[in-house]
Amino acid sequence: MKRFSVTRTMLALVALVFLAGCVSGPATGGGASGGGASGGSSGSGGVQTTAGGEPIPEWYEDPKSVYPDNQYLSAIGSGDTRRGAEQDALGSLSQIFEARVSVDNRINERYREIAGSSGSFSESDVRLANSVNVQSDQRLVNVQYGESFTDSQGRVHVIGYMNRMETGRVYRDLIQKNAEQIERFLDEADSESRILRRFAFVSAANVVAQSNRALIDQLQIISAPLAATLQLPYDEQAVAERRLEVASEMAYRVNVSGSAASRVEEVVAGALSSEGFVVSENGPLLVQGSAELESAEGGQYEEVRWYLNLEFVGPGGNTVVAFNQQDRASGVSQDAARSFAYSDIEEVAREEFVGQVIGYFDSLVIQ
């Protein structure tokens, strides 16, 4: 009987603990409040009081009660500093868009350079064009930060938010300005007889159009009614096709010498072809240079030094891009070191040299 009584008492205690757990404080959820895209309130997350002993604020406990979904996109951020907390909130806001908005970092970078130097954008527009969240690759406009508090553990918490209607108007205006810039670039291309400059303008128009697509997709999430009012004077697909059409007129030859020549020629031809250029023995453009590998003195490992010198030559025979780089690769054997060197030199030719060629065309527009 005694054993039975103890067992019954223990079961009763377990039941009380379980019931107590069921009626404890608010549940914690995701930090973003996104009107269905990444909804949920922050919850206390274990935070009970501020550093000063006051109750934690309502916007932290239930962001939607202070920043309702039909008016705001909001997210809670936390960090060791106010700046860190703001970056965390920005990252959480960006996650609302990630599933539906595709962003190309290279296009973002080219767009910022083109927009910042075109003379068609105000200082505030340029600031908006440069507002990039490096954590999630989403470029968000008009993010604001509200109250913050420091908890008893020294962590800073802040709320980031976007007023849907106010932010939607900012997006709409920037999208319209981008559209006007696209039209100007296409007009410049139509009036340009020089093939390099003609391609530069249609390429710039395509960059702005792609960036505008990301802004339009974001506006659909922020304010679908405002997005529905957009009337763009260009066709996005037609702009992309126009760029490919002009690029196909820019046939080029590749003439590289040296021990790594064939591999460099292959990767350069592939990278330029992906941009729409055409390889032709009679092309007016030329990629020329040398790619060499040679054994080098090493320590514990075998080493190979590599040299890459490439030029992009225009129709008139003038060099418009000159690229020179050298480095060394190590391996447990000469074969391994040479394999690493080949990989390095191919990557540099594909990414950096071709990147400088594309940068040259952008510079014709930026001038």
ZAMARGU-4260 file (C-alpha; in steps of 0.2 Angstrom, whole numbers, plus 5000, padded with zeros to 4 digits):
<rodrens>
0) 5000/5000/5000 | 5014/5012/5004 | 5022/5009/4987 | 5006/5012/4978 | 5003/5028/4988
5) 5020/5035/4983 | 5017/5031/4965 | 5000/5040/4965 | 5008/5055/4973 | 5022/5056/4960
10) 5009/5054/4945 | 5000/5069/4953 | 5015/5080/4954 | 5020/5076/4935 | 5002/5081/4930
15) 5004/5097/4939 | 5020/5101/4931 | 5013/5097/4914 | 4998/5108/4917 | 5009/5122/4923
20) 5019/5121/4907 | 5003/5122/4896 | 4998/5139/4904 | 5016/5147/4904 | 5021/5163/4895
25) 5018/5167/4876 | 5025/5155/4863 | 5040/5161/4853 | 5040/5162/4834 | 5050/5168/4819
30) 5056/5186/4820 | 5048/5192/4803 | 5030/5198/4802 | 5027/5198/4783 | 5008/5197/4780
35) 5009/5178/4775 | 5026/5178/4767 | 5035/5175/4783 | 5022/5178/4797 | 5022/5176/4815
40) 5026/5186/4831 | 5043/5187/4839 | 5037/5181/4856 | 5048/5183/4872 | 5062/5171/4866
45) 5066/5169/4885 | 5068/5188/4888 | 5059/5192/4904 | 5064/5210/4908 | 5074/5224/4901
50) 5091/5229/4908 | 5083/5241/4919 | 5070/5229/4926 | 5055/5235/4916 | 5043/5224/4907
55) 5048/5220/4889 | 5039/5231/4877 | 5023/5226/4868 | 5031/5227/4850 | 5043/5214/4855
60) 5030/5202/4863 | 5018/5205/4849 | 5024/5215/4834 | 5008/5213/4824 | 4998/5223/4838
65) 5009/5238/4835 | 5014/5236/4817 | 4998/5227/4809 | 5001/5217/4794 | 4990/5227/4782
70) 5000/5242/4785 | 5018/5236/4788 | 5031/5223/4785 | 5041/5221/4801 | 5054/5210/4809
75) 5063/5209/4826 | 5082/5209/4826 | 5094/5205/4840 | 5113/5208/4842 | 5127/5213/4854
80) 5125/5231/4848 | 5111/5242/4841 | 5119/5241/4823 | 5120/5222/4825 | 5102/5221/4830
85) 5097/5232/4815 | 5107/5221/4803 | 5098/5205/4810 | 5081/5214/4808 | 5086/5218/4790
90) 5091/5200/4786 | 5074/5194/4793 | 5065/5207/4783 | 5074/5201/4767 | 5069/5183/4770
95) 5051/5188/4767 | 5056/5192/4749 | 5069/5178/4746 | 5057/5164/4740 | 5049/5175/4727
100) 5062/5188/4722 | 5077/5183/4712 | 5093/5194/4714 | 5109/5193/4704 | 5123/5201/4714
105) 5133/5206/4698 | 5118/5214/4691 | 5115/5224/4707 | 5133/5230/4707 | 5132/5235/4689
110) 5115/5244/4692 | 5122/5254/4706 | 5137/5260/4696 | 5126/5265/4681 | 5112/5273/4691
115) 5124/5282/4702 | 5133/5290/4687 | 5119/5293/4675 | 5114/5310/4681 | 5096/5305/4680
120) 5094/5301/4698 | 5093/5312/4713 | 5105/5310/4728 | 5091/5301/4737 | 5088/5289/4723
125) 5106/5285/4722 | 5106/5281/4741 | 5091/5270/4738 | 5100/5261/4723 | 5115/5258/4735
130) 5105/5251/4749 | 5110/5233/4749 | 5109/5220/4762 | 5124/5209/4759 | 5117/5196/4771
135) 5104/5190/4760 | 5107/5198/4743 | 5090/5207/4743 | 5091/5226/4740 | 5077/5233/4751
140) 5071/5251/4750 | 5065/5262/4764 | 5068/5251/4779 | 5066/5260/4795 | 5070/5255/4813
145) 5059/5259/4828 | 5061/5257/4846 | 5075/5246/4854 | 5079/5239/4872 | 5093/5230/4880
150) 5088/5214/4890 | 5095/5208/4906 | 5108/5198/4897 | 5115/5214/4888 | 5107/5209/4871
155) 5100/5223/4861 | 5083/5221/4852 | 5076/5232/4839 | 5061/5232/4827 | 5064/5235/4808
160) 5049/5239/4797 | 5043/5245/4780 | 5027/5255/4779 | 5018/5247/4765 | 5010/5262/4757
165) 5024/5274/4760 | 5037/5262/4754 | 5026/5256/4739 | 5026/5274/4733 | 5045/5275/4735
170) 5047/5259/4725 | 5034/5265/4712 | 5044/5281/4709 | 5060/5272/4707 | 5054/5259/4695
175) 5047/5273/4684 | 5063/5282/4684 | 5072/5266/4680 | 5060/5264/4665 | 5064/5281/4659
180) 5082/5278/4660 | 5080/5262/4650 | 5071/5271/4636 | 5085/5284/4636 | 5098/5270/4634
185) 5088/5262/4620 | 5087/5279/4611 | 5106/5281/4613 | 5109/5264/4606 | 5098/5267/4591
190) 5107/5283/4587 | 5125/5275/4589 | 5134/5269/4574 | 5149/5262/4583 | 5146/5244/4588
195) 5155/5244/4605 | 5145/5259/4611 | 5129/5252/4604 | 5131/5236/4613 | 5136/5246/4629
200) 5119/5256/4629 | 5108/5241/4626 | 5118/5231/4639 | 5115/5245/4651 | 5097/5245/4647
205) 5096/5227/4651 | 5105/5229/4667 | 5092/5242/4673 | 5078/5231/4667 | 5084/5216/4677
210) 5086/5227/4692 | 5069/5234/4689 | 5061/5217/4689 | 5068/5214/4706 | 5060/5230/4712
215) 5043/5226/4704 | 5043/5209/4712 | 5047/5217/4729 | 5033/5229/4726 | 5021/5215/4723
220) 5024/5209/4740 | 5024/5226/4748 | 5009/5233/4740 | 5000/5223/4726 | 4988/5237/4723
225) 5002/5250/4719 | 5011/5237/4708 | 4995/5235/4698 | 4996/5253/4693 | 5013/5252/4685
230) 5013/5256/4666 | 5030/5253/4659 | 5035/5260/4642 | 5047/5245/4638 | 5045/5226/4636
235) 5058/5217/4647 | 5059/5202/4635 | 5062/5214/4620 | 5076/5223/4629 | 5085/5206/4633
240) 5083/5200/4615 | 5089/5217/4608 | 5105/5215/4619 | 5108/5197/4612 | 5105/5204/4594
245) 5118/5217/4595 | 5130/5205/4605 | 5129/5193/4590 | 5135/5206/4579 | 5151/5208/4589
250) 5161/5193/4583 | 5178/5190/4590 | 5193/5179/4588 | 5204/5171/4601 | 5223/5170/4599
255) 5232/5165/4615 | 5249/5157/4616 | 5259/5148/4629 | 5258/5131/4638 | 5240/5135/4645
260) 5234/5143/4629 | 5221/5130/4624 | 5212/5130/4641 | 5212/5149/4643 | 5205/5150/4625
265) 5191/5138/4629 | 5185/5146/4645 | 5186/5164/4638 | 5176/5159/4623 | 5164/5150/4634
270) 5162/5165/4645 | 5160/5178/4631 | 5148/5166/4622 | 5137/5166/4637 | 5136/5185/4636
275) 5130/5183/4618 | 5146/5186/4608 | 5150/5175/4594 | 5167/5167/4590 | 5172/5169/4572
280) 5189/5168/4563 | 5184/5184/4554 | 5177/5194/4569 | 5182/5212/4571 | 5186/5210/4589
285) 5201/5200/4596 | 5206/5192/4612 | 5225/5190/4612 | 5239/5186/4624 | 5248/5172/4633
290) 5246/5160/4647 | 5261/5151/4654 | 5265/5139/4668 | 5282/5135/4674 | 5290/5126/4689
295) 5295/5136/4704 | 5306/5133/4719 | 5295/5128/4734 | 5297/5122/4752 | 5288/5107/4758
300) 5277/5106/4743 | 5280/5106/4724 | 5275/5123/4716 | 5270/5130/4699 | 5270/5148/4695
305) 5258/5154/4682 | 5256/5170/4671 | 5241/5177/4662 | 5242/5192/4650 | 5226/5195/4640
310) 5220/5210/4629 | 5203/5214/4622 | 5206/5223/4606 | 5192/5233/4597 | 5188/5235/4579
315) 5200/5248/4575 | 5215/5238/4583 | 5216/5248/4599 | 5217/5238/4615 | 5202/5243/4626
320) 5206/5230/4640 | 5223/5225/4646 | 5224/5211/4659 | 5239/5205/4668 | 5240/5193/4683
325) 5252/5180/4690 | 5252/5169/4705 | 5258/5152/4711 | 5250/5135/4716 | 5256/5121/4727
330) 5253/5103/4727 | 5261/5086/4734 | 5268/5083/4717 | 5271/5093/4701 | 5256/5086/4693
335) 5245/5091/4707 | 5253/5108/4707 | 5250/5110/4689 | 5232/5105/4691 | 5229/5118/4704
340) 5237/5131/4693 | 5226/5127/4678 | 5211/5128/4689 | 5217/5145/4695 | 5221/5152/4679
345) 5205/5147/4671 | 5195/5155/4685 | 5204/5171/4684 | 5202/5171/4665 | 5183/5167/4666
350) 5179/5178/4681 | 5191/5193/4681 | 5196/5196/4663 | 5179/5194/4656 | 5172/5204/4671
355) 5184/5218/4665 | 5178/5217/4647 | 5160/5219/4653 | 5166/5233/4665 | 5173/5242/4650
360) 5156/5242/4641 | 5148/5249/4657 | 5161/5262/4657 | 5156/5269/4640 | 5139/5272/4647
365) 5146/5279/4664 | 5157/5292/4656
</rodrens>
